[in-house]
Amino acid sequence: MSNLAALTAQRDGLLKKIRAIEAACEGIENENNAKRVQKLNLEQAQYSAQRQEIAAKLAVVDGKLAAINAGIMELGGTGVEKILEAIKNQRWYFIKNKPKILFDRNTGLIWANLNTFNYVGKENNLYNLSDVGDIINNYSFGVDGFRVPTCYELWHAVEDKTIPFHRDGDDYWKLLNRFYWACEYNGCKRSKDLEYSGATSYISDHPVALFPCSDYLIQNSDYQEKVNPDNPVYTEKERLQFTLDLFTQNELWPIFNDEAITELYKKLYFEKPKLVEQLQELENQIKQLQTVTLLSSEFDYTALLAKYDIKAIDASLIKYYQAVQQWCRELMEKVDYYEEQKASVIKDFNLISLKLSKKYEADTNLTEAENTLLCDRQHFFQKNFSLGMNSVKTKILAVKKQADALEYRIDEIDEGENSLRELAELEQEKRASFAFLAENTAKIIKNALRKIEYFEANHTFVMNAINIWENWTEGYRVFKTTYKEDMKHDCEDDGIEEEIWSAWYQDWQQLKYVIELKMQPVIERGLRGSMPTNKEVKTSVPEQLIHILDDYKKQIDKFYKEERKGIYQKFAFQAGGNLQEKFETESSLYKFVAMLQSELQDIIFNCKNAEDRVWILNWANSLLDIQIDEVLKFVANNDLQKISHTILDEFAALKQKNYDIYLADAKAYSEEKARREKAYNSLIFKMRKDLAK
């Protein structure tokens, strides 16, 4: 088990023990249990030491790697180039970690190491050809695929007399003073006589010595073709690299004629990879430890609290302030580390905090209700979108400051003449239990982290929400100044009295105010979580709602800036024209409501959850009814007796139509919306007709 795994297992074990203690009899208040907790606390205190131990091991591995690299450099040139040069000058290789085989560079075949393999039987007797298959199969070479070689393979292995089993100075082609060796020719086992050259020098049944081989390393490859000196495709260095690759890919440790090269190969391809692996493992352990200690909104403060003897702390004022100081220091360390890891996120949103930090100042051009709306909106954004750990650290440091003050007071009392009485009075003062204090400070941290985690996961939505807040706030101020002045000058140029255009602006303002009230609830809903959709969309549902609301607002603005005056002028000189003007105005405005509802329909029926559909409809209801309410209020205020009560009752009944029952069927919803729009226009026409009588 790794140090980290052991560490994690220890932690889980300790937490399990602690929970068992808390659940038993009197729980942690029991004196015996308290002693056990103290013992567990000592074990848990070893965590930091184990982290340091891992870091120390990391440094040792780094040192070993540095030493290996330095040793390689001392040999001059690159290590790989020296190894390739050695491969060039050597054909046959015994293998350090496979001592029962011999490797042939030229062919890629591996052969039995005749120093360890019984190439002849007992008392140096040769084998019968019929027995050689069983002898090979019953021997463990450490590599698979051993067999009797072909006559060609056997001859190519011995013909240049460099094979280690050829005796120096011997003019004959033979191995270990043996002429007859087993081979295969045309599918039959033969006795190869090495004294004569050529593949046909064999006897069918002469007893033989045995020199098995295997093509295990080069199966399904073109190794022999690649390393052939006559191959014009590859350079000499590339051909040598194929052999080196064969060694490394099969984790073979070849023994070179030059011991220094063998040692170099060992360092490069055995020691260094293992050290790099150890290094990676240790770095992963460090990373995991850092991940474990990194704060999150799921931060379990009880794991930290477990090492504190709560009963003893609450029973001693000195232990109490010391524990509070220590607790705050631990939390501050975690907060600092968290800030370091999340620096980029916190930096981005600190810029937002600067925008929101300015105190709202009432605008004299706005009504009291409008100032309240914008002030409350800014406060909402400050509360929900200001980010950073400074306020968290301030609160934690405030707690520590109180513990420091408690220590200072005790020191002051110790200097006085009435210390016993004053200490007794100090001891009787009320203060939060240590467990409650720890829980509260953890809550402060978790609330802040929850906000940061949301921002990190919803960066685009948050940035868009801030832009919406800025644009809408500034836009409303422009409406109350520039737009109002533009309407005034435009109407005065046409001789329209202030009383008239002021009434238009008042209607415009009421509509704008209702629309402004709708923005913040959408942002609030977005902060509570996602609204899943059936079809994938580029922007979130709350952002879509803000977009169509903004379009509706722009249509209202355009109407009052460009069309309202024309409707007045159309009916200005007709009898009862002011009434017709009002109804045509409301009909025009209702078209924008109908467009808004059509866009809402697409959003509503793309929502996967029924509760989200209902929420959107409830949010939009007051906007959908605003023109109906305005007409009914106008009729009531002007006591229009000419309009029949039947028509008014039917008009008022439009408000009673409940879209909720159609939320499960997009077609039915669309049909009901069309019927309502038709009914509205029809009833407006009837009202205007009654007024014309």
C-alpha positions as a printed Julia matrix, in Angstrom:
693×3 Matrix{Float64}:
   0.0     0.0     0.0
   1.32    3.44   -0.95
   1.97    6.09    1.66
  -0.98    8.08    0.37
  -3.29    5.07    0.39
  -2.11    4.22    3.88
  -2.65    7.82    4.89
  -6.17    7.83    3.47
  -6.95    4.5     5.11
  -5.69    5.85    8.43
  -7.85    8.94    8.06
 -10.97    6.92    7.24
 -10.23    4.57   10.11
  -9.79    7.43   12.54
 -13.02    9.08   11.46
 -14.85    5.77   11.83
 -13.45    5.3    15.31
 -14.33    8.84   16.3
 -17.91    8.46   15.07
 -18.18    5.19   16.98
 -17.02    6.97   20.12
 -19.55    9.75   19.64
 -22.33    7.17   19.2
 -21.42    5.13   22.28
 -23.12    5.63   25.63
 -22.24    9.11   26.81
 -20.4     9.88   23.59
 -17.42   12.18   23.68
 -18.38   13.55   27.07
 -17.41   10.23   28.65
 -13.99   10.56   30.3
 -12.67    7.27   28.9
 -13.86    8.19   25.44
 -12.17   11.58   25.75
  -8.86    9.83   26.45
  -9.34    7.67   23.38
 -10.05   10.77   21.32
  -6.79   12.31   22.53
  -4.94    9.19   21.41
  -6.57    9.36   18.0
  -5.71   13.03   17.81
  -2.03   12.18   18.23
  -2.24    9.73   15.34
  -3.97   12.25   13.14
  -1.33   14.86   13.95
   1.15   12.65   12.1
  -0.49   13.47    8.72
   1.58   16.54    8.1
   4.75   14.61    8.94
   3.82   11.98    6.36
   3.3    14.67    3.75
   6.8    15.95    4.52
   8.11   12.39    4.25
   6.67   12.07    0.73
   8.22   15.4    -0.22
  11.58   14.19    1.13
  11.36   11.02   -0.97
  10.61   13.16   -3.98
  13.81   15.11   -3.38
  15.82   11.86   -3.08
  14.47   10.58   -6.42
  15.27   13.92   -8.04
  18.82   13.6    -6.72
  19.22   10.07   -8.1
  17.98   11.16  -11.5
  20.43   14.04  -11.5
  23.26   11.65  -10.62
  22.32    9.27  -13.45
  22.2    12.08  -15.97
  25.56   13.36  -14.76
  27.05    9.87  -15.07
  25.8     9.59  -18.62
  27.3    12.94  -19.49
  30.67   11.91  -18.05
  30.88    9.11  -20.62
  31.07   11.72  -23.36
  28.6    12.1   -26.18
  25.01   10.98  -25.8
  24.36    7.67  -24.13
  22.19    6.44  -27.0
  24.9     7.12  -29.58
  27.44    5.12  -27.57
  25.04    2.21  -27.27
  24.31    2.27  -31.01
  28.04    2.22  -31.74
  28.41   -0.8   -29.47
  25.53   -2.59  -31.25
  27.3    -1.93  -34.55
  30.4    -3.79  -33.32
  28.66   -6.77  -31.7
  26.42   -9.46  -33.15
  25.74  -11.85  -30.24
  24.31  -10.9   -26.83
  23.75  -12.78  -23.64
  20.85  -11.21  -21.73
  21.29  -10.17  -18.09
  17.66  -10.59  -17.13
  17.12  -13.63  -19.4
  20.18  -15.78  -18.68
  18.95  -18.83  -20.6
  19.0   -17.21  -24.03
  21.42  -15.75  -26.6
  20.29  -12.99  -29.02
  21.46  -12.65  -32.64
  21.46   -9.02  -33.85
  21.53  -10.0   -37.53
  18.39  -12.13  -37.52
  16.53  -11.14  -34.35
  16.37  -14.83  -33.39
  17.0   -15.92  -29.82
  18.89  -19.12  -29.17
  19.39  -21.37  -26.19
  22.31  -20.43  -23.98
  24.37  -23.62  -24.33
  26.18  -22.78  -21.1
  22.96  -23.53  -19.21
  20.93  -25.7   -21.6
  21.61  -29.44  -21.8
  22.49  -29.52  -25.49
  23.56  -33.17  -25.07
  22.13  -35.86  -22.85
  23.58  -37.68  -19.9
  27.2   -38.72  -20.14
  27.55  -36.46  -23.18
  25.45  -38.78  -25.28
  23.75  -37.24  -28.3
  19.95  -37.14  -28.62
  17.81  -39.13  -30.95
  15.93  -36.89  -33.41
  12.62  -38.32  -32.25
  13.21  -36.98  -28.69
  14.27  -33.4   -29.38
  10.72  -31.96  -29.52
   9.89  -33.18  -25.99
  13.24  -32.01  -24.64
  12.63  -28.47  -25.91
   9.01  -28.37  -24.69
   9.97  -29.49  -21.2
  12.6   -26.79  -20.74
  11.84  -23.23  -19.53
  13.83  -20.68  -21.51
  12.08  -17.6   -20.05
  10.82  -16.8   -23.57
   8.19  -18.62  -25.62
   8.36  -20.19  -29.06
  11.5   -22.33  -28.89
  11.86  -24.99  -31.58
  14.39  -26.86  -33.67
  16.01  -24.37  -36.1
  15.88  -24.78  -39.83
  19.08  -25.81  -41.56
  19.41  -22.3   -42.95
  18.94  -20.65  -39.52
  21.49  -22.98  -37.95
  24.04  -22.47  -40.7
  23.71  -18.62  -40.67
  24.26  -18.69  -36.91
  27.62  -20.46  -37.13
  29.1   -19.7   -40.53
  31.07  -16.56  -39.51
  32.38  -18.32  -36.41
  31.61  -15.28  -34.13
  28.99  -17.17  -32.16
  30.17  -17.54  -28.49
  29.96  -21.36  -28.58
  32.5   -21.69  -31.38
  35.92  -22.55  -30.05
  38.61  -19.99  -30.94
  41.27  -21.32  -33.3
  39.07  -24.14  -34.54
  39.11  -24.26  -38.33
  35.95  -26.35  -38.48
  32.39  -25.12  -38.37
  31.27  -26.73  -35.19
  29.89  -25.72  -31.8
  31.39  -26.92  -28.54
  33.36  -29.58  -30.42
  30.16  -31.11  -31.82
  29.54  -31.6   -35.54
  26.0   -32.99  -35.59
  23.11  -30.72  -34.57
  19.36  -31.04  -34.92
  17.67  -28.99  -37.64
  14.64  -29.05  -39.91
  14.76  -29.3   -43.66
  11.64  -29.37  -45.82
   9.52  -30.1   -42.72
  11.62  -33.05  -41.52
  14.04  -33.22  -38.6
  17.59  -33.85  -39.75
  21.13  -34.18  -38.35
  23.12  -31.21  -39.61
  26.84  -31.82  -40.1
  28.47  -28.41  -39.45
  31.79  -29.61  -40.85
  30.49  -29.07  -44.35
  29.05  -25.85  -45.63
  25.71  -25.52  -47.31
  22.2   -26.27  -46.16
  22.16  -29.74  -47.71
  24.9   -31.2   -45.53
  22.72  -33.33  -43.29
  22.09  -36.98  -42.4
  18.55  -38.17  -41.8
  18.92  -40.04  -38.5
  22.36  -39.43  -36.93
  22.21  -38.67  -33.14
  22.47  -34.95  -32.53
  23.23  -32.15  -30.12
  20.41  -29.66  -29.63
  20.54  -25.87  -30.23
  16.92  -24.6   -30.11
  15.89  -21.14  -31.3
  12.83  -18.87  -31.25
  11.55  -16.06  -33.46
   9.28  -14.81  -30.65
  10.76  -11.28  -30.7
  10.33  -10.75  -34.45
   7.05  -12.51  -35.16
   4.85  -10.59  -37.6
   7.61   -8.04  -38.18
  10.1    -7.21  -40.93
  13.04   -6.86  -38.54
  15.44   -8.97  -40.59
  14.73   -6.94  -43.71
  15.16   -3.63  -41.87
  18.55   -4.49  -40.31
  19.97   -6.03  -43.49
  23.11   -3.99  -44.43
  22.03   -4.16  -48.09
  18.7    -2.43  -47.38
  18.97    0.96  -49.16
  15.93    2.47  -47.38
  17.5     2.91  -43.96
  20.74    4.51  -42.81
  23.2     2.61  -40.68
  22.07    4.49  -37.58
  18.43    3.66  -38.28
  19.26   -0.05  -38.72
  21.08   -0.07  -35.39
  18.15    1.74  -33.76
  15.81   -1.11  -34.78
  17.93   -3.48  -32.69
  17.99   -1.09  -29.75
  14.21   -0.72  -30.0
  13.85   -4.51  -29.94
  15.83   -4.61  -26.69
  13.92   -1.81  -24.99
  10.45   -2.8   -26.16
  10.94   -6.31  -24.77
  12.67   -5.05  -21.62
  15.86   -6.97  -22.37
  19.14   -6.07  -20.71
  21.88   -7.07  -23.2
  25.43   -7.73  -22.04
  27.9    -5.8   -24.2
  31.53   -6.7   -24.67
  32.34   -3.34  -23.06
  31.2    -3.39  -19.42
  30.87    0.41  -19.41
  28.28    0.21  -22.19
  26.38   -2.49  -20.3
  26.32   -0.19  -17.26
  25.27    2.75  -19.43
  22.41    0.71  -20.91
  21.34   -0.26  -17.4
  21.23    3.37  -16.3
  19.38    4.62  -19.35
  16.8     1.87  -19.82
  16.37    0.27  -16.42
  17.34    2.59  -13.58
  16.18    5.88  -15.07
  12.68    4.68  -16.15
  12.08    3.19  -12.71
  13.15    6.41  -11.03
  10.97    8.45  -13.37
   8.08    6.13  -12.5
   8.78    6.61   -8.79
   8.97   10.35   -9.37
   5.62   10.37  -11.11
   4.07    8.27   -8.36
   5.34   10.62   -5.68
   4.18   13.65   -7.62
   0.75   12.04   -7.96
   0.72   11.43   -4.22
   1.58   15.05   -3.54
  -1.08   16.15   -6.02
  -3.67   13.9    -4.4
  -2.76   15.19   -0.96
  -3.18   18.72   -2.24
  -6.51   17.76   -3.8
  -7.65   16.24   -0.53
  -6.73   19.36    1.42
  -8.2    21.79   -1.13
 -11.35   23.39    0.22
 -14.74   22.95   -1.42
 -18.37   23.6    -0.6
 -18.47   19.99    0.62
 -15.74   20.81    3.15
 -16.15   18.48    6.15
 -15.0    20.57    9.08
 -15.55   17.65   11.48
 -12.42   15.97   10.09
 -10.41   18.94   11.37
 -12.42   19.19   14.54
 -11.74   15.56   15.43
  -8.24   16.29   16.7
  -9.53   18.81   19.26
 -10.52   17.66   22.74
 -13.77   19.61   22.84
 -14.68   18.67   26.41
 -11.3    19.83   27.75
 -11.4    23.0    25.64
 -14.83   24.05   26.87
 -13.76   23.33   30.47
 -10.66   25.55   30.32
 -10.63   29.22   29.31
  -6.93   29.04   28.42
  -7.37   25.92   26.3
 -10.39   27.62   24.76
  -8.59   30.7    23.44
  -5.59   28.6    22.37
  -7.86   26.22   20.46
  -9.72   29.11   18.81
  -6.42   30.66   17.73
  -5.19   27.34   16.34
  -8.51   26.67   14.6
  -8.47   30.06   12.91
  -4.87   29.59   11.81
  -5.73   26.23   10.21
  -8.71   27.69    8.4
  -6.66   30.65    7.19
  -4.01   28.3     5.79
  -6.68   26.41    3.86
  -8.29   29.62    2.62
  -4.91   30.99    1.49
  -4.11   27.78   -0.36
  -7.56   27.78   -1.96
  -7.09   31.37   -3.11
  -3.77   30.42   -4.65
  -5.32   27.52   -6.58
  -8.35   29.54   -7.72
  -6.5    32.8    -8.34
  -7.66   33.23  -11.95
 -11.34   32.74  -11.09
 -11.19   35.05   -8.09
  -9.31   37.67  -10.11
 -12.01   37.71  -12.8
 -14.79   38.22  -10.34
 -12.95   40.71   -8.19
 -13.4    43.04  -11.16
 -17.14   42.43  -10.86
 -16.99   43.22   -7.16
 -15.42   46.59   -7.95
 -18.33   47.47  -10.23
 -20.85   46.47   -7.6
 -19.09   47.98   -4.6
 -20.11   51.57   -5.29
 -22.92   52.76   -3.04
 -26.18   53.46   -4.85
 -27.02   57.13   -5.02
 -30.63   58.15   -5.56
 -31.31   59.83   -8.92
 -33.51   62.94   -8.74
 -34.95   62.16  -12.17
 -36.38   58.9   -10.83
 -39.41   58.38   -8.62
 -39.02   56.95   -5.13
 -40.28   53.56   -6.37
 -37.83   53.61   -9.28
 -34.9    54.5    -7.04
 -35.92   51.71   -4.68
 -36.07   49.26   -7.59
 -32.57   50.11   -8.83
 -31.13   50.26   -5.32
 -32.59   46.86   -4.38
 -31.38   45.43   -7.67
 -27.82   46.62   -7.05
 -27.95   45.2    -3.51
 -29.1    41.86   -4.96
 -26.17   41.78   -7.38
 -23.74   42.82   -4.64
 -24.96   40.01   -2.41
 -24.97   37.31   -5.07
 -22.21   38.32   -7.48
 -19.46   39.86   -5.35
 -16.68   37.31   -5.1
 -13.5    36.92   -3.14
 -12.28   35.5     0.11
 -11.43   38.81    1.77
 -14.73   38.99    3.62
 -14.33   35.37    4.71
 -10.83   36.01    6.0
 -12.01   39.16    7.76
 -14.66   37.19    9.63
 -12.24   34.43   10.61
  -9.62   36.94   11.71
 -12.3    38.73   13.76
 -12.86   35.49   15.66
  -9.13   35.04   16.19
  -8.84   38.67   17.31
 -11.38   37.97   20.05
  -9.37   34.93   21.16
  -6.23   37.11   21.17
  -8.08   39.68   23.27
  -9.06   36.95   25.72
  -5.4    35.96   26.06
  -4.43   39.59   26.55
  -7.08   40.08   29.26
  -5.81   37.05   31.15
  -2.26   38.41   30.97
  -3.48   41.77   32.29
  -5.37   40.14   35.15
  -2.25   38.16   36.07
  -0.46   41.48   36.6
  -3.11   42.8    38.99
  -3.82   42.31   42.68
  -7.33   40.9    42.28
  -6.52   38.16   39.8
  -8.54   35.42   41.51
 -11.75   37.42   41.52
 -11.23   38.86   38.05
 -10.35   35.48   36.6
 -13.49   34.05   38.16
 -15.58   36.84   36.62
 -13.94   36.31   33.25
 -14.55   32.6    33.43
 -18.28   33.16   34.03
 -18.74   35.28   30.92
 -20.87   33.71   28.21
 -19.17   32.6    25.02
 -19.97   30.17   22.23
 -18.94   26.56   22.69
 -15.89   25.61   20.66
 -17.88   23.11   18.56
 -20.5    25.74   17.65
 -17.82   28.3    16.85
 -16.07   25.77   14.57
 -19.34   24.92   12.83
 -20.16   28.59   12.25
 -16.76   29.49   10.8
 -16.97   26.42    8.53
 -20.4    27.63    7.39
 -18.93   31.03    6.48
 -16.29   29.34    4.33
 -18.68   26.88    2.7
 -21.13   29.61    1.7
 -18.35   31.56   -0.01
 -16.96   28.47   -1.73
 -20.4    27.48   -2.98
 -20.64   30.85   -4.7
 -17.16   30.53   -6.24
 -17.88   27.02   -7.49
 -21.11   28.23   -9.09
 -19.32   31.12  -10.78
 -16.59   28.81  -12.04
 -19.14   26.43  -13.56
 -21.37   29.23  -14.94
 -18.84   31.87  -15.92
 -20.66   32.94  -19.1
 -24.03   33.33  -17.38
 -22.54   35.39  -14.57
 -20.68   37.72  -16.92
 -23.81   38.16  -19.03
 -25.88   38.85  -15.92
 -23.5    41.65  -14.87
 -23.69   43.17  -18.35
 -27.49   43.0   -18.2
 -27.49   44.78  -14.83
 -25.25   47.54  -16.14
 -27.1    48.0   -19.43
 -30.59   47.93  -17.95
 -29.72   50.33  -15.14
 -28.09   52.8   -17.49
 -30.88   52.32  -20.03
 -33.54   53.25  -17.48
 -31.7    56.43  -16.55
 -31.51   57.33  -20.26
 -35.25   56.69  -20.54
 -35.92   59.09  -17.65
 -33.79   61.85  -19.16
 -32.94   61.67  -22.86
 -36.07   59.81  -24.03
 -38.31   62.1   -22.03
 -36.67   65.22  -23.4
 -36.84   63.86  -26.95
 -40.6    63.22  -26.59
 -41.11   66.66  -25.14
 -39.3    68.47  -27.97
 -40.87   66.3   -30.67
 -44.41   66.99  -29.4
 -43.82   70.68  -28.77
 -42.63   71.08  -32.35
 -46.05   69.79  -33.5
 -47.97   71.91  -30.99
 -49.02   69.02  -28.77
 -49.73   70.22  -25.23
 -47.66   69.05  -22.27
 -50.74   67.61  -20.61
 -51.16   65.22  -23.51
 -47.59   64.08  -24.08
 -46.98   63.83  -20.31
 -49.86   61.34  -20.13
 -48.24   59.3   -22.9
 -44.92   59.34  -21.09
 -46.68   58.28  -17.88
 -48.14   55.24  -19.69
 -44.75   54.48  -21.18
 -43.13   54.75  -17.76
 -45.63   52.36  -16.19
 -44.93   49.75  -18.87
 -41.17   50.2   -18.53
 -41.37   49.83  -14.76
 -43.32   46.56  -15.04
 -40.74   45.22  -17.5
 -37.85   46.3   -15.24
 -39.44   44.35  -12.38
 -39.22   41.17  -14.45
 -35.46   41.12  -14.93
 -34.24   40.29  -11.42
 -36.49   37.21  -10.86
 -34.98   35.62  -13.99
 -31.44   36.13  -12.66
 -32.5    34.72   -9.29
 -33.92   31.63  -11.02
 -30.69   31.22  -12.98
 -28.69   31.26   -9.76
 -30.76   28.43   -8.28
 -29.66   25.99  -10.97
 -30.0    25.01  -14.59
 -33.28   24.62  -16.48
 -32.77   21.49  -18.65
 -34.01   21.58  -22.24
 -35.16   18.94  -24.72
 -33.07   20.38  -27.55
 -29.57   21.7   -27.04
 -29.4    25.5   -26.96
 -26.47   27.89  -27.15
 -27.67   30.05  -24.24
 -29.38   29.12  -20.98
 -33.13   29.45  -20.53
 -32.79   32.46  -18.16
 -30.63   34.24  -20.74
 -33.22   33.5   -23.43
 -35.94   34.98  -21.22
 -33.89   38.13  -20.64
 -33.31   38.4   -24.39
 -37.0    38.3   -25.36
 -37.85   40.62  -22.46
 -35.28   43.07  -23.78
 -36.78   42.78  -27.28
 -40.22   43.51  -25.84
 -38.83   46.56  -24.03
 -37.24   47.86  -27.25
 -40.53   47.42  -29.13
 -42.35   49.45  -26.46
 -39.66   52.16  -26.67
 -39.89   52.27  -30.46
 -43.68   52.53  -30.32
 -43.69   55.53  -27.99
 -40.83   57.23  -29.81
 -42.11   56.69  -33.37
 -45.81   55.66  -33.43
 -47.64   57.07  -30.42
 -47.85   60.61  -31.75
 -49.23   59.38  -35.1
 -52.14   57.59  -33.43
 -53.02   60.79  -31.56
 -52.91   62.85  -34.72
 -55.13   60.32  -36.52
 -58.01   60.81  -34.07
 -57.31   64.33  -32.72
 -60.15   66.05  -34.58
 -62.78   63.31  -34.47
 -65.7    63.26  -32.08
 -64.75   60.92  -29.23
 -61.36   60.58  -30.83
 -59.58   60.37  -27.5
 -61.42   57.11  -26.74
 -60.68   55.63  -30.16
 -57.06   56.73  -29.75
 -56.76   54.84  -26.48
 -58.17   51.61  -27.86
 -55.97   51.72  -30.96
 -52.96   52.35  -28.73
 -53.78   49.31  -26.61
 -54.36   47.21  -29.72
 -50.94   48.19  -31.04
 -49.29   47.4   -27.74
 -51.06   44.05  -27.55
 -49.33   43.02  -30.77
 -46.05   43.23  -28.94
 -47.46   41.1   -26.14
 -48.56   38.52  -28.71
 -45.06   38.47  -30.19
 -43.6    38.07  -26.71
 -45.91   35.15  -26.01
 -44.98   33.43  -29.28
 -41.29   33.61  -28.37
 -42.1    32.41  -24.86
 -43.93   29.41  -26.3
 -40.76   28.11  -27.98
 -38.8    28.46  -24.73
 -41.55   26.94  -22.55
 -41.99   23.8   -24.61
 -38.26   23.21  -24.95
 -38.01   22.99  -21.15
 -37.7    19.38  -20.04
 -39.22   19.83  -16.57
 -42.88   20.72  -16.02
 -42.05   22.89  -13.01
 -39.81   25.08  -15.18
 -42.65   25.55  -17.68
 -45.02   26.58  -14.9
 -42.42   28.96  -13.45
 -41.98   30.74  -16.81
 -45.72   31.05  -17.32
 -46.28   32.45  -13.82
 -43.38   34.85  -14.35
 -44.89   36.11  -17.64
 -48.6    36.2   -16.66
 -48.66   39.84  -15.54
 -47.03   40.89  -18.83
 -49.51   38.86  -20.88
 -52.47   40.5   -19.1
 -51.12   44.05  -18.97
 -53.12   45.37  -21.95
 -56.32   43.67  -20.75
 -55.88   45.3   -17.32
 -55.17   48.66  -18.92
 -58.36   48.59  -21.05
 -60.55   47.52  -18.11
 -59.08   50.27  -15.93
 -59.6    52.83  -18.69
 -63.25   51.83  -19.14
 -63.88   51.96  -15.41
 -62.2    55.36  -14.97
 -64.08   56.94  -17.85
 -67.52   55.41  -17.09
 -68.07   54.41  -20.72
 -71.8    53.53  -20.63
 -71.95   52.97  -24.4
 -69.94   49.76  -24.13
 -72.25   46.87  -23.34
 -71.77   44.92  -20.14
 -71.75   41.71  -22.15
 -68.65   42.8   -24.07
 -66.94   43.99  -20.87
 -67.72   40.7   -19.15
 -66.27   38.77  -22.09
 -63.18   41.0   -22.09
 -62.66   40.52  -18.36
 -63.07   36.76  -18.87
 -59.93   36.75  -21.02
 -57.93   37.04  -17.8
 -59.55   33.89  -16.47
 -58.19   31.72  -19.28
 -55.58   29.53  -17.69
 -52.67   28.45  -19.89
 -51.44   26.0   -17.24
 -53.8    23.29  -18.48
 -52.17   23.42  -21.93
 -48.55   23.12  -20.78
 -48.37   19.43  -21.67
 -49.37   20.02  -25.31
 -47.59   22.63  -27.45
 -50.26   22.46  -30.17
 -53.13   23.02  -27.73
 -51.23   25.87  -26.1
 -50.64   27.52  -29.48
 -54.29   27.15  -30.44
 -55.45   28.63  -27.15
 -53.01   31.55  -27.58
 -54.37   32.21  -31.08
 -57.98   32.07  -29.81
 -57.2    34.53  -27.04
 -55.45   36.93  -29.4
 -58.41   36.75  -31.82
 -60.88   37.29  -28.97
 -58.94   40.32  -27.71
 -58.91   41.99  -31.13
 -62.58   41.15  -31.69
 -63.66   42.59  -28.35
 -61.59   45.75  -28.86
 -63.3    46.18  -32.22
 -66.75   45.76  -30.61
 -65.89   48.3   -27.92
 -64.76   50.81  -30.5
 -67.92   50.11  -32.51
 -70.13   50.76  -29.47
 -68.28   54.02  -28.82
 -68.93   55.14  -32.4
 -72.75   54.85  -32.05
